Every structure is written in structure tokens, then in C-alpha cells.
Amino acid sequence: MRGTLNPFPDKLRNFFLWLKSKEFLVFLFFFLVSSAFWVMMAVKDTMEREIVIPVRMVNVPKNVVITENIDQIRVTIRDNGYNIIGFYLDNDRVIEVNFHDFSKTEEGKVSVSSSELHKVVKSKLGRSAEILSIKPDKIEMYYNYGDYKIVPVKLYGSVTPADNYVLAFSRIKPDSVKVYASTSRLAKIDSVKTSYVRISDVSGQVTKVLSLQKISGVKFEPNNVTLETHAEVKVETTTEVPIRTINVPEGMVMRTFPPRVTVSYVVMESMAKSITEDDFSVVVDYNDLDTSIEQQSLPLRLMKAPNMAKRVKLPFTNVDYLLESN
């Protein structure tokens, strides 16, 4: 007959587990108490911190366009920890710049001097707070009365395809933007550049959002543009093209030997079959003939080639000719 299992080992194990859990709870309690005490002592001490204060332009007339704005300043202060923590918890501290209260210039600029800014910031802080620095140390905002012009956007940088690929297109959308600025600034702006970008090894479709290079006192609409570029596999191919003669006097005929030439070029694989001999123009010019000496050949000139064809080459630079009376 089998005896019953002794429950004593299980009870003993549960007892030790209870002791361990009790010790852990005691440890956790004292840890939390000591941490709270340390935090309370720390916040009583004076400390230095950099805080961010939002800036907002108010009472702006409806016919005014703000072309450059400062939306925040960074202030380094010295104060006790309680006040600094309170500042981080207060989301309502905003510096409001009244459009009508500060000096304005003919160039369309609102200026808040360092001393004025210091007074405004001080009013947002507690009495015990000491301001160590303000960045920027003054506020300058630019505006105009809706004057703008539309200028093209130019890519600042480069786009290169991967090996054995050729660029099908590389374009910016939109290709032009509205520029708001003072009359004097607008007169000097003929185009705007994107931020610098360098894209290499393109082997398909690439889309990238680019910001526009900042110009002081100028607002762009829109602020960003999209660069779209696409590369396809390239092939090297040839097309046989007739050689034309130009500027031949009446009563004369110029014949070339050979009468046709094979033009080689690189093109996207999808466009190779669409290119024909009519897309090229290869000529010999009678005006290249120097009558003072006996010439054996004349230069061969490539006058036209399709934009999609790259690295277009002629097999030779000169061609033999024969002049005949008509």
C-alpha cells in the first residue's frame, strides 16, 4: 500500500518564498522612501536649466504676411528645483509679441530689443529666477503686405544613376513657388534652390522631399518640394543615318563616300525601338571646303540627336566627297 506524500516540504518551501517576498516588499518600501527624500532634497537646491518658451505674434493686421518668424526662444535660468519643475509643468507661458507695440522699419521688420525681451521673459518667470542667457538675445520678425512673385526652383546637388542604368527623368514638383518678401528683396530673387542633396546609384524610382534654402526675411509657399527621379536599364545600340550635304552652290552636287553612317549611342531599354534615323541629322558642309588647297575629305557633323540618346558618337570624324556639276 502506498503511503501518502508528506506535505511538509511544500509548506516549508512556501514559507521561505513568503519570507523572501516580505523582504522584497520591505526593501522596495525603503527604496521608495529614500528616493522620495533624495528628490525632495534635490529640488530645494539651486540649479541651472535651459527652458524653451514659445513666441507668438499677435494683433497682426489681415493684410500683413509674416515672412520670417521666431516661434521659440531658449532661456537659461538659475532657480530652485521646485520652480523649475513648475515651469516645465506650465504650458501656458507664451511670449506674445504685439505687432503694434514694437518698432518697425521700412524694410518690413519688427524688432524686439535685448532689453525689451529680457523684461518680457522676466515677467514669465518667478521672482527668484535669475536669467543667465537668452537665445536669440533679440527677436526680429519680417513681414510685408502680400507682395510676392513666382520663381523657379533649382536643384542644388546631383542625381546619378547606377552602373548600366540611365536617368529617364529627374524633376521637381512643384517646379516653381511663391516668394513673399519686401520689395527690395523680391527684386533680387530670380530663383530659389533646394537644400543640398546627393543621390547616387539610382536604379529605379526615387522620391525625396526637399526643403528650400532659407533666405532671411523671405517666406516660400510651399516650403517644401518633391524631387522625383527615375532610372532605367541602358543599352548600347546603333542607327544607320544618311549623310546630308548643306550650303552646296546651285549647279553643283556633292556626294559623300560612304553616303550613310552608323551612329552609336546609349539609351533606355524601353525607348530603344522608338528611335529612328529621322531623329538624327548628320551633315557635310560645303563651307568647310578650303578652295586654296586640295582637300581629300570634309568634317562630318552631328547636327541633331534625340534627347533620350546619351553618349552619341560617329564612327569617324571625316568623310570623302566628290563635287559634280549639275
HUQUITA-V279172 format. One record per run of one state. SS is the DSSP state (~ for helix, > for strand, _ for the rest). FROM is the first residue (numbers start at 1). TO is the last residue. If there is no record, write none. Layout:
BEGIN
ss=SS from=FROM to=TO
ss=SS from=FROM to=TO
END
This chain:
BEGIN
ss=_ from=1 to=7
ss=~ from=8 to=44
ss=_ from=45 to=45
ss=> from=46 to=58
ss=_ from=59 to=64
ss=> from=65 to=68
ss=_ from=69 to=71
ss=> from=72 to=80
ss=~ from=81 to=89
ss=_ from=90 to=93
ss=> from=94 to=98
ss=_ from=99 to=102
ss=> from=103 to=104
ss=_ from=105 to=108
ss=> from=109 to=112
ss=_ from=113 to=113
ss=~ from=114 to=124
ss=_ from=125 to=129
ss=> from=130 to=135
ss=_ from=136 to=138
ss=> from=139 to=144
ss=_ from=145 to=147
ss=> from=148 to=154
ss=_ from=155 to=156
ss=> from=157 to=161
ss=_ from=162 to=164
ss=> from=165 to=173
ss=_ from=174 to=175
ss=> from=176 to=180
ss=_ from=181 to=182
ss=~ from=183 to=188
ss=_ from=189 to=190
ss=> from=191 to=194
ss=_ from=195 to=196
ss=> from=197 to=202
ss=_ from=203 to=204
ss=> from=205 to=212
ss=_ from=213 to=218
ss=> from=219 to=221
ss=_ from=222 to=223
ss=> from=224 to=246
ss=_ from=247 to=251
ss=> from=252 to=257
ss=_ from=258 to=259
ss=> from=260 to=268
ss=~ from=269 to=274
ss=_ from=275 to=276
ss=~ from=277 to=279
ss=_ from=280 to=280
ss=> from=281 to=285
ss=~ from=286 to=288
ss=_ from=289 to=296
ss=> from=297 to=299
ss=_ from=300 to=300
ss=> from=301 to=304
ss=_ from=305 to=309
ss=> from=310 to=314
ss=_ from=315 to=317
ss=> from=318 to=325
ss=_ from=326 to=326
END
